[in-house]
């Protein structure tokens, strides 16, 4: 086998393209929801030929590397601290958070896996919480979520718990003054939050709760009826003010005694009962906490659906995981950081 000093100097490995060329090609393939169009765009921009299949192989190769990195990070964050020879405990470094209050939200979205059908991708979104007072003397604060980062994959809940915790540790949630978690009512999500973040402020997404109100109102009084709109608006006002007792009393008044209660009404009552400690919306607003899980719903769209759920798309499990890993890195604004770990700069002579 020959030895080519210039190849080493240029950082060329088994591929005929430089690391920077591969980096830009893979990024296009990760961003553009079509390998064919991505390869065409790359050739048009660089005048360097690259086929659709070659780009696909590069994406899989480097996506697999990110998957391995994520697995190592997840295991490292749950590993028992080691000890040096002098028996001193060696703790991992904990970074500073981006804000005093940090938010974590979890959700899932389906994609089509070849030979398996529709499978759930679990998504975690970590965000910084920023607040400002709207008007002088106004107790309610304007809340915004910024600096989002993501972790997404075709994992079972147990593995996902470690993966999202690794992302939270990378973002410094362990040092945050306060952690809030906003999610829908899925039990598996709240079990992970309890395991990883207790004590934290748990909040049921406002819009999911409102959907339950509308479902009950439509079932009880009729969809589109004026009385339905008026009644649901009344319930929303009570919920927004955190008056759950009054809300349940109003629901009971609408249900004649001795007659069966509509299924959607039962669902609403059960939803409120099981999530009652997560529905103090008035206090959350006063504290400057977000009450909507829009960040993770947006994460499901931009990380997963925009690239992996286009018309007619079906994925291998490994190929989907590779793409999800790359998309998570890219949309978390860590592309250059992660890529440099694959191709470190050569040391000066």
C-alpha positions in Angstrom: 0.0 0.0 0.0 1.4 3.4 -0.9 1.9 6.3 1.4 0.7 9.7 0.4 1.9 12.5 2.6 -0.3 15.1 0.8 -3.4 13.1 1.5 -2.6 13.1 5.2 -1.8 16.9 5.1 -5.2 17.5 3.4 -7.0 15.3 5.9 -8.1 12.8 3.2 -9.1 9.4 4.5 -10.8 6.6 2.6 -12.8 9.1 0.6 -11.6 11.1 -2.3 -13.2 14.3 -0.9 -11.8 16.5 1.8 -13.4 16.5 5.2 -14.8 20.0 4.5 -16.3 18.9 1.3 -18.0 15.9 3.0 -19.2 18.1 5.8 -21.0 20.5 3.4 -22.4 17.6 1.3 -23.8 15.8 4.4 -25.3 19.0 5.7 -27.2 19.5 2.4 -28.4 15.9 2.6 -29.6 16.4 6.1 -31.3 19.7 5.4 -32.9 19.0 2.0 -35.7 16.4 2.2 -34.5 14.6 -0.9 -31.2 12.9 -1.5 -31.5 13.5 -5.2 -32.1 17.2 -4.9 -29.4 17.5 -2.2 -26.8 15.8 -4.5 -27.9 18.1 -7.4 -27.6 21.2 -5.2 -24.1 20.1 -4.0 -22.9 19.7 -7.6 -24.3 23.0 -8.7 -22.7 24.9 -5.8 -19.3 23.2 -5.8 -18.9 21.8 -9.3 -17.8 18.6 -7.7 -19.7 15.5 -8.9 -21.5 13.4 -6.3 -24.2 10.9 -6.8 -27.4 10.4 -4.8 -26.1 7.0 -3.6 -22.7 8.3 -2.6 -24.4 11.1 -0.6 -26.6 8.5 1.1 -23.7 6.4 2.1 -21.9 9.5 3.6 -25.0 10.4 5.6 -25.3 6.9 6.9 -21.6 6.7 7.8 -21.4 10.0 9.7 -24.9 9.6 11.2 -23.8 6.3 12.6 -20.8 8.1 14.2 -23.2 10.6 15.9 -25.4 7.7 17.1 -22.3 6.1 18.7 -21.4 9.4 20.3 -24.9 9.9 21.7 -24.9 6.3 23.1 -21.6 7.0 24.9 -22.9 10.3 26.3 -26.1 8.7 27.5 -24.1 5.9 29.3 -21.6 8.4 30.8 -24.3 10.5 32.4 -25.9 7.5 34.3 -22.6 5.8 35.1 -21.5 5.6 38.8 -18.7 8.0 39.4 -15.3 6.4 39.3 -12.4 6.5 41.8 -8.8 7.4 41.3 -6.0 5.5 43.0 -6.3 7.7 46.1 -10.0 6.8 46.3 -11.1 10.3 45.5 -14.4 10.3 43.7 -14.1 11.6 40.1 -17.2 13.6 39.1 -18.0 14.6 35.5 -18.0 18.3 34.6 -21.4 20.0 34.9 -21.7 23.1 32.5 -23.5 26.3 33.4 -27.1 26.6 32.1 -28.2 29.3 29.7 -30.7 30.7 32.1 -31.7 30.4 35.7 -34.9 28.7 34.6 -34.6 25.8 32.1 -37.4 24.0 30.4 -37.6 20.4 29.2 -40.5 18.9 27.1 -40.9 15.4 25.7 -43.2 14.1 22.9 -43.4 11.5 20.2 -44.1 11.5 16.4 -44.6 8.5 14.0 -42.5 7.7 11.0 -42.7 4.8 8.6 -40.1 2.0 9.1 -39.7 -0.6 6.4 -40.9 -4.0 7.5 -42.2 -2.6 10.8 -44.8 0.0 9.8 -45.4 3.3 11.8 -43.1 3.6 14.7 -42.7 6.4 17.3 -39.7 8.7 17.3 -39.3 10.2 20.8 -38.2 13.8 20.9 -36.7 15.8 23.8 -36.4 19.6 23.6 -34.3 21.6 26.1 -34.8 25.4 26.2 -33.8 28.4 28.2 -36.7 30.4 29.7 -36.6 34.2 29.5 -39.1 36.5 31.1 -39.9 40.2 31.2 -42.6 42.2 32.7 -45.1 43.5 30.1 -46.1 46.7 31.9 -45.0 48.4 35.1 -47.1 47.0 37.9 -48.3 44.1 35.9 -47.7 40.8 37.9 -48.0 38.6 34.8 -44.7 38.2 32.9 -44.1 37.7 29.2 -42.3 34.4 28.7 -40.2 33.2 25.8 -38.3 30.0 25.2 -34.9 30.3 23.5 -31.7 28.4 22.7 -33.5 25.1 21.9 -31.6 21.9 21.6 -32.9 18.4 20.7 -32.4 14.7 21.1 -34.5 12.4 18.9 -34.5 8.7 18.2 -36.4 5.4 17.7 -35.9 4.4 21.3 -38.0 2.6 23.9 -38.9 4.7 26.9 -36.0 3.3 29.1 -33.3 4.2 26.5 -35.0 7.6 25.7 -34.8 8.5 29.4 -31.0 8.2 29.3 -30.7 10.0 26.0 -32.8 13.0 27.0 -31.0 13.1 30.4 -27.7 13.3 28.5 -28.9 16.3 26.5 -30.2 17.9 29.7 -26.8 17.4 31.4 -25.0 18.8 28.4 -27.2 21.9 28.8 -26.5 22.3 32.5 -29.9 21.6 33.9 -28.3 20.1 37.0 -27.2 23.6 37.9 -30.3 25.5 36.9 -32.1 27.4 39.7 -35.4 26.0 38.5 -36.5 23.3 36.0 -39.9 23.3 34.5 -41.4 20.6 32.3 -44.4 21.2 30.0 -46.0 18.2 28.4 -49.3 16.5 27.5 -50.8 14.0 29.8 -49.0 10.9 28.6 -48.0 8.8 31.6 -44.7 7.5 30.2 -43.5 11.1 29.8 -44.3 12.1 33.4 -42.6 8.9 34.7 -39.4 10.0 33.0 -39.8 13.6 34.4 -40.3 12.2 37.9 -37.3 9.9 37.6 -34.9 12.5 36.1 -36.0 16.0 37.3 -37.8 15.7 40.6 -38.3 18.2 42.2 -39.3 20.3 39.3 -42.4 22.3 38.3 -44.6 20.0 36.2 -47.1 21.7 33.9 -49.7 20.1 31.6 -49.7 21.8 28.2 -52.5 24.5 28.2 -53.7 23.6 24.7 -54.0 19.9 25.4 -56.2 20.8 28.3 -58.3 23.2 26.2 -58.8 20.4 23.6 -60.3 18.2 26.4 -62.7 21.1 27.3 -63.8 21.4 23.7 -64.3 17.6 23.3 -66.5 17.5 26.4 -68.4 20.6 25.4 -69.1 19.3 21.9 -70.2 16.0 23.3 -72.5 17.5 25.9 -74.1 20.5 24.1 -73.4 19.9 20.4 -70.5 20.9 18.1 -70.7 24.4 16.7 -73.6 25.5 19.0 -73.5 28.9 20.5 -74.2 27.5 24.0 -71.2 25.2 23.5 -68.9 28.1 22.7 -70.1 30.1 25.6 -69.8 27.2 28.1 -66.3 26.2 26.9 -65.1 29.8 27.1 -66.4 29.9 30.7 -64.5 26.7 31.5 -61.3 28.1 29.9 -61.5 31.2 32.1 -61.8 29.0 35.2 -59.0 26.8 34.1 -56.8 29.9 33.3 -57.4 31.2 36.8 -56.5 27.8 38.3 -60.0 27.3 39.8 -60.3 23.6 39.3 -63.0 23.1 41.9 -65.2 25.7 40.3 -64.6 24.1 36.9 -65.5 20.6 38.1 -68.6 22.0 39.8 -69.7 23.7 36.5 -69.3 20.4 34.7 -71.3 18.6 37.3 -74.1 21.1 37.0 -74.4 20.3 33.3 -74.7 16.6 33.9 -78.2 15.7 35.1 -78.2 13.3 38.1 -79.4 9.8 37.3 -78.4 10.0 33.6 -75.2 8.5 32.0 -72.3 10.9 31.7 -70.9 11.2 28.2 -67.6 9.5 27.6 -65.8 12.7 26.6 -66.9 14.3 29.8 -65.6 11.4 31.8 -62.3 11.7 30.0 -62.1 15.4 30.9 -62.9 14.7 34.6 -60.3 12.0 34.7 -57.7 14.2 32.9 -58.2 17.0 35.5 -58.1 14.6 38.4 -54.9 12.9 37.4 -53.2 16.2 36.4 -54.6 18.6 39.0 -51.3 19.5 40.5 -50.0 20.4 37.1 -52.7 22.8 36.2 -52.2 25.8 38.4 -51.9 28.1 35.4 -52.4 31.4 37.3 -49.4 30.7 39.5 -47.3 29.6 36.6 -47.9 32.8 34.8 -47.1 34.9 37.8 -43.8 32.9 38.3 -42.9 33.5 34.6 -43.1 29.9 33.6 -44.3 28.7 30.1 -47.6 26.9 30.0 -47.4 25.5 26.4 -45.4 22.6 25.0 -45.0 24.3 21.6 -41.2 24.0 21.7 -41.3 20.2 21.6 -44.2 20.1 19.1 -42.1 22.4 16.9 -39.2 20.1 17.6 -41.2 17.1 16.3 -41.9 19.1 13.1 -38.5 20.5 12.4 -36.3 17.6 13.6 -38.5 14.7 12.4 -41.4 15.5 10.1 -39.6 18.0 7.8 -37.0 15.4 6.7 -38.3 12.0 7.6 -42.0 12.2 7.0 -42.4 13.4 3.5 -44.9 11.8 1.1 -44.1 8.2 0.5 -41.0 8.1 2.7 -40.0 4.8 4.3 -36.8 4.3 6.2 -34.7 1.5 7.5 -34.4 1.7 11.3 -30.7 2.3 11.3 -31.0 4.8 8.4 -33.7 6.7 10.3 -31.7 6.8 13.5 -28.6 8.1 11.6 -30.6 10.9 10.1 -32.3 11.8 13.4 -28.9 12.0 15.1 -27.6 14.3 12.4 -30.8 16.4 12.4 -30.6 16.8 16.2 -27.0 18.0 16.1 -27.7 20.4 13.2 -30.8 22.0 14.7 -29.1 22.2 18.1 -26.5 24.4 16.4 -23.7 21.9 17.2 -22.8 20.9 13.7 -19.3 22.4 13.6 -18.5 21.2 17.1 -19.5 17.6 16.4 -17.9 17.5 13.0 -14.6 18.7 14.4 -14.6 15.6 16.6 -14.5 13.4 13.5 -11.7 15.3 11.8 -9.6 17.1 14.4 -7.2 19.6 13.0 -3.7 18.2 12.4 -1.1 19.1 15.0 1.5 21.6 14.0 4.9 20.2 13.3 
